């Protein structure tokens, strides 16, 4: 197997409305099957909805969450994968006993499944962070990794996924139009632009493609593909997501960070591309991986005392560190490689 056909979807979900959201998933799966797609990626939390989660109580989240794989959404996804002989990934909130996770479920036509629990979860105090990487072989002999949204922002997460042999990275997101605390990061998009898109499409398109959306994404996403020699399937939300506007920009990148297929439409959409897996072995990123010198990298696994929970990093304003804070001395670091934060 040297080529596999893949597709990524962007769509505007409805908060808490699983039937409506799943109807869109089924519609796109039918379209993908007509184009002989073999691997199909949907956005983060597209089954349950996303940004409204932060306002829900623990009880409300528990009512929304489902077990994996025994819950109805995972079973429905597995049936869809069997029906279309296709690997399909989609996101939801998972319940596991008293804990909940932002989980991405990958259903395979064989009836097998894999799940990735978002490592860098920040959506709610009631949603726990995952603690495992997800890399697996598919029935077609391809090795796939999964990282959800903010997981992809942390370079080490993508590198470890590559080191575990991932050839294709599923990168489901709900991003663009976020209210970032970084002065040069994303900023919110005026919802009126989305609602007026039929009469003023150019104003909205400028926001979706500018620094609030695609321009920000393209500062870092291609490097994840290029530096690790893997295909990246970027599936994203688009449109209204509670009080923010997601920018879409769904795309498929090759192991050189080149864009194979993309959409910049302000609407539900899907793009398809053939992944030539023969590009991977001699790609720049894979050659760089072979040139690594792991004996030098032990400090990467040593806590520096500045680590914080993702939720704190995502939302808190940060003052300029003092010289000592920016350059901690060795004797002030923890003696073990374990993270000392929650």
C-alpha positions as CSV (number, residue, x, y, z in Angstrom):
1,X,0.0,0.0,0.0
2,X,1.6,3.3,-1.1
3,X,-1.5,5.6,-1.6
4,X,-4.6,6.1,0.5
5,X,-7.4,8.5,0.0
6,X,-8.2,10.8,3.0
7,X,-10.7,13.5,3.7
8,X,-11.2,16.1,6.4
9,X,-14.3,17.9,7.3
10,X,-15.2,21.3,8.8
11,X,-18.8,21.9,10.0
12,X,-20.8,24.1,12.2
13,X,-22.1,22.0,15.1
14,X,-25.1,22.7,17.3
15,X,-24.3,22.8,21.0
16,X,-25.7,19.7,22.8
17,X,-27.7,18.5,19.8
18,X,-26.2,15.1,19.1
19,X,-28.8,14.0,16.5
20,X,-28.3,17.1,14.4
21,X,-24.5,16.9,14.6
22,X,-24.5,13.2,13.8
23,X,-26.8,13.7,10.8
24,X,-24.0,15.9,9.4
25,X,-21.4,13.3,10.1
26,X,-23.5,10.7,8.2
27,X,-24.1,13.0,5.3
28,X,-20.4,13.7,4.9
29,X,-19.6,10.0,5.3
30,X,-21.9,9.2,2.3
31,X,-20.2,11.9,0.2
32,X,-16.8,10.6,1.2
33,X,-17.8,7.0,0.3
34,X,-18.8,8.2,-3.2
35,X,-15.3,9.5,-3.6
36,X,-13.7,6.2,-2.4
37,X,-12.3,7.9,0.8
38,X,-10.6,5.4,3.1
39,X,-9.9,7.7,6.1
40,X,-12.2,10.5,7.2
41,X,-11.6,13.0,10.0
42,X,-14.2,15.2,11.7
43,X,-13.5,18.0,14.2
44,X,-13.0,17.9,18.0
45,X,-16.2,17.5,20.0
46,X,-18.2,17.7,16.8
47,X,-20.8,15.2,18.2
48,X,-21.5,17.0,21.5
49,X,-20.5,20.6,20.7
50,X,-17.5,22.3,22.1
51,X,-17.2,25.8,23.5
52,X,-20.4,25.8,25.5
53,X,-19.0,23.0,27.6
54,X,-17.1,25.5,29.8
55,X,-20.4,26.8,31.1
56,X,-21.9,23.5,32.1
57,X,-22.1,22.1,35.6
58,X,-20.6,18.8,36.4
59,X,-24.1,17.2,36.4
60,X,-24.9,18.8,33.0
61,X,-21.6,17.5,31.5
62,X,-22.3,14.0,32.9
63,X,-25.7,14.1,31.2
64,X,-24.0,14.9,27.9
65,X,-21.1,12.5,28.2
66,X,-21.1,8.9,26.9
67,X,-19.2,5.7,27.5
68,X,-16.7,4.6,24.9
69,X,-17.1,2.2,23.2
70,X,-20.5,1.2,24.7
71,X,-22.2,4.5,24.3
72,X,-24.7,5.2,21.5
73,X,-22.4,7.6,19.6
74,X,-19.4,5.3,19.4
75,X,-21.7,2.4,18.4
76,X,-23.2,4.6,15.7
77,X,-19.8,5.6,14.5
78,X,-18.7,2.0,14.3
79,X,-21.8,1.1,12.3
80,X,-21.0,4.0,9.9
81,X,-17.4,2.8,9.5
82,X,-18.6,-0.7,8.7
83,X,-21.3,0.5,6.3
84,X,-18.8,2.6,4.2
85,X,-15.7,0.4,4.8
86,X,-13.9,3.5,6.0
87,X,-11.9,4.6,9.1
88,X,-13.8,7.5,10.7
89,X,-12.8,9.8,13.5
90,X,-15.0,12.1,15.5
91,X,-15.0,13.9,18.9
92,X,-17.3,13.8,22.0
93,X,-17.2,14.0,25.8
94,X,-16.5,10.6,27.3
95,X,-17.6,9.4,30.8
96,X,-15.5,6.8,32.5
97,X,-16.8,6.2,36.0
98,X,-16.6,9.6,37.8
99,X,-14.2,11.1,35.3
100,X,-14.9,12.8,32.0
101,X,-12.6,13.4,29.0
102,X,-12.5,15.3,25.8
103,X,-12.2,12.2,23.6
104,X,-11.6,11.5,19.9
105,X,-13.0,8.2,18.8
106,X,-11.6,6.4,15.7
107,X,-13.9,3.7,14.3
108,X,-12.6,1.1,11.9
109,X,-14.6,-1.0,9.4
110,X,-13.4,-4.2,11.2
111,X,-15.4,-3.2,14.3
112,X,-12.2,-2.1,16.1
113,X,-11.9,1.3,17.7
114,X,-9.3,3.5,19.3
115,X,-9.8,6.6,21.5
116,X,-7.5,9.5,22.3
117,X,-8.2,11.5,25.5
118,X,-7.0,15.0,25.0
119,X,-3.7,15.5,26.8
120,X,-3.9,19.3,27.1
121,X,-7.6,19.6,28.1
122,X,-8.7,23.0,29.3
123,X,-12.4,23.2,28.5
124,X,-13.7,22.7,32.0
125,X,-12.5,21.9,35.5
126,X,-14.7,18.9,35.3
127,X,-12.9,17.4,32.2
128,X,-9.8,15.5,33.0
129,X,-6.6,15.5,30.9
130,X,-5.5,12.3,29.2
131,X,-2.1,10.8,29.9
132,X,-1.4,8.5,26.9
133,X,-0.4,8.9,23.3
134,X,-2.5,7.2,20.7
135,X,-0.7,5.6,17.8
136,X,-2.1,2.4,16.1
137,X,-2.0,0.3,12.9
138,X,-5.1,0.3,10.7
139,X,-6.5,-2.6,8.7
140,X,-4.9,-1.2,5.6
141,X,-1.4,-1.3,7.2
142,X,-1.1,2.4,7.8
143,X,0.1,3.7,11.2
144,X,-2.1,6.6,12.5
145,X,-1.6,8.9,15.4
146,X,-4.2,11.2,17.1
147,X,-3.7,14.5,18.9
148,X,-6.6,16.8,19.7
149,X,-6.4,20.6,19.2
150,X,-4.0,22.1,21.9
151,X,-2.2,18.7,22.0
152,X,-0.7,19.7,18.6
153,X,0.6,23.0,20.0
154,X,3.0,21.2,22.3
155,X,5.9,20.2,20.1
156,X,6.9,17.2,22.2
157,X,3.5,15.6,21.7
158,X,3.8,15.6,18.0
159,X,7.4,14.4,18.1
160,X,6.6,11.5,20.4
161,X,3.7,10.5,18.1
162,X,6.1,10.5,15.2
163,X,8.7,8.5,17.1
164,X,6.0,5.9,17.7
165,X,5.8,5.5,14.0
166,X,2.8,7.6,13.0
167,X,2.6,8.1,9.2
168,X,-0.6,10.1,9.4
169,X,-1.7,12.4,12.2
170,X,-5.4,13.1,12.8
171,X,-5.5,16.6,14.2
172,X,-9.1,17.5,15.0
173,X,-9.6,21.1,16.3
174,X,-12.0,23.7,17.3
175,X,-9.9,26.8,16.7
176,X,-9.6,30.1,15.0
177,X,-11.4,33.1,16.4
178,X,-10.3,32.3,19.9
179,X,-9.9,35.0,22.5
180,X,-6.1,34.3,23.1
181,X,-4.3,36.2,25.9
182,X,-1.3,36.4,23.6
183,X,-1.0,39.9,22.0
184,X,0.0,38.3,18.7
185,X,-2.2,35.2,18.9
186,X,-5.8,34.7,17.7
187,X,-8.5,37.2,18.5
188,X,-12.4,37.0,18.4
189,X,-14.3,37.5,15.2
190,X,-17.4,39.7,15.3
191,X,-20.3,37.3,15.1
192,X,-22.2,39.8,12.9
193,X,-19.7,39.1,10.1
194,X,-20.7,35.4,10.2
195,X,-24.5,36.1,10.3
196,X,-24.1,38.7,7.4
197,X,-21.9,36.4,5.3
198,X,-24.5,36.2,2.5
199,X,-24.4,39.9,1.9
200,X,-20.8,40.7,2.9
201,X,-18.7,37.6,2.3
202,X,-15.4,39.5,1.7
203,X,-15.3,41.0,5.2
204,X,-15.8,37.6,6.8
205,X,-13.3,35.9,4.5
206,X,-10.6,38.4,5.4
207,X,-11.1,37.5,9.1
208,X,-11.1,33.7,8.4
209,X,-7.9,34.0,6.4
210,X,-6.1,36.6,8.5
211,X,-4.3,36.5,11.8
212,X,-7.5,35.4,13.6
213,X,-7.7,32.3,11.6
214,X,-5.7,30.7,8.8
215,X,-2.6,33.0,9.0
216,X,-2.2,32.1,12.6
217,X,-2.6,28.3,11.9
218,X,-0.1,28.4,9.1
219,X,2.6,29.9,11.4
220,X,2.9,26.5,13.1
221,X,0.8,23.7,11.7
222,X,2.9,23.0,8.6
223,X,6.0,22.6,10.8
224,X,4.4,19.7,12.6
225,X,4.1,17.8,9.3
226,X,7.4,18.9,7.9
227,X,9.6,18.4,11.0
228,X,8.2,15.0,11.7
229,X,7.8,13.6,8.2
230,X,4.1,12.8,8.4
231,X,0.8,13.7,6.8
232,X,-1.5,15.9,8.9
233,X,-5.2,15.8,8.6
234,X,-6.5,19.1,10.1
235,X,-10.3,19.0,10.7
236,X,-11.8,22.0,12.3
237,X,-15.1,23.6,13.3
238,X,-16.5,26.5,11.4
239,X,-19.0,29.1,12.3
240,X,-20.8,29.8,15.5
241,X,-19.3,28.0,18.6
242,X,-21.1,29.5,21.6
243,X,-19.8,33.1,21.7
244,X,-16.9,32.6,19.3
245,X,-16.6,32.1,15.5
246,X,-14.5,29.2,14.3
247,X,-12.6,29.7,11.1
248,X,-12.6,26.3,9.4
249,X,-9.7,26.2,7.0
250,X,-9.8,22.4,6.9
251,X,-6.7,21.1,5.2
252,X,-4.5,18.1,4.4
253,X,-0.7,18.6,4.6
254,X,2.0,16.3,3.3
255,X,5.2,15.3,5.0
256,X,6.9,18.4,3.6
257,X,4.3,20.7,5.1
258,X,2.8,21.3,1.7
259,X,-0.9,21.8,1.4
260,X,-2.5,19.0,-0.7
261,X,-6.1,20.1,-0.3
262,X,-7.8,22.9,1.6
263,X,-11.0,24.8,2.0
264,X,-11.4,28.4,2.9
265,X,-15.2,28.5,2.5
266,X,-17.3,30.0,5.3
267,X,-19.5,27.0,5.4
268,X,-19.7,23.2,6.1
269,X,-17.2,21.6,3.7
270,X,-15.0,18.6,3.0
271,X,-11.7,18.3,1.1
272,X,-10.1,15.1,-0.3
273,X,-6.5,14.2,-1.1
274,X,-4.5,11.1,-2.0
275,X,-1.7,10.4,0.5
276,X,1.4,9.0,-1.2
277,X,3.0,7.2,1.7
278,X,6.2,6.6,-0.4
279,X,7.0,10.3,0.3
280,X,7.6,9.6,4.0
281,X,10.9,7.6,4.3
282,X,13.1,10.1,2.6
283,X,11.2,13.2,3.7
284,X,13.2,15.9,5.4
285,X,11.5,15.3,8.8
286,X,12.1,11.6,8.8
287,X,15.8,12.1,7.9
288,X,16.0,14.6,10.8
289,X,14.4,12.0,13.1
290,X,17.2,9.6,12.1
291,X,19.8,12.3,12.9
292,X,18.6,12.8,16.4
293,X,21.1,12.4,19.4
294,X,18.8,11.2,22.2
295,X,21.7,11.1,24.7
296,X,21.6,14.9,24.7
297,X,17.9,15.3,25.4
298,X,17.5,14.2,29.0
299,X,16.8,17.8,30.1
300,X,13.6,17.7,28.1
301,X,12.1,15.3,30.6
302,X,13.2,17.3,33.7
303,X,10.6,19.7,35.2
304,X,11.9,23.2,35.5
305,X,9.5,24.4,38.1
306,X,7.6,26.7,35.6
307,X,5.2,24.1,34.3
308,X,1.5,24.8,34.8
309,X,-1.8,23.2,34.0
310,X,-3.0,23.8,30.5
311,X,-6.1,25.6,31.7
312,X,-3.9,28.1,33.6
313,X,-1.7,28.7,30.6
314,X,-4.6,29.0,28.2
315,X,-6.5,31.6,30.1
316,X,-4.2,33.4,32.5
317,X,-2.3,36.7,31.8
318,X,1.4,36.3,32.4
319,X,3.6,39.0,33.7
320,X,7.1,39.4,32.4
321,X,9.3,36.9,34.3
322,X,12.3,38.1,36.2
323,X,15.8,37.0,35.1
324,X,15.8,34.2,37.7
325,X,12.3,33.0,36.6
326,X,13.2,33.0,32.9
327,X,16.5,31.3,33.6
328,X,16.1,28.9,36.5
329,X,19.3,27.6,38.0
330,X,19.9,23.8,38.1
331,X,19.8,23.5,41.8
332,X,16.3,25.0,41.9
333,X,14.9,22.4,39.6
334,X,13.1,19.2,40.8
335,X,15.4,16.2,41.0
336,X,13.0,13.9,39.2
337,X,11.6,14.1,35.7
338,X,8.0,14.1,37.0
339,X,5.8,17.1,36.4
340,X,5.0,18.6,39.8
341,X,1.8,20.3,38.7
342,X,-1.7,18.8,38.3
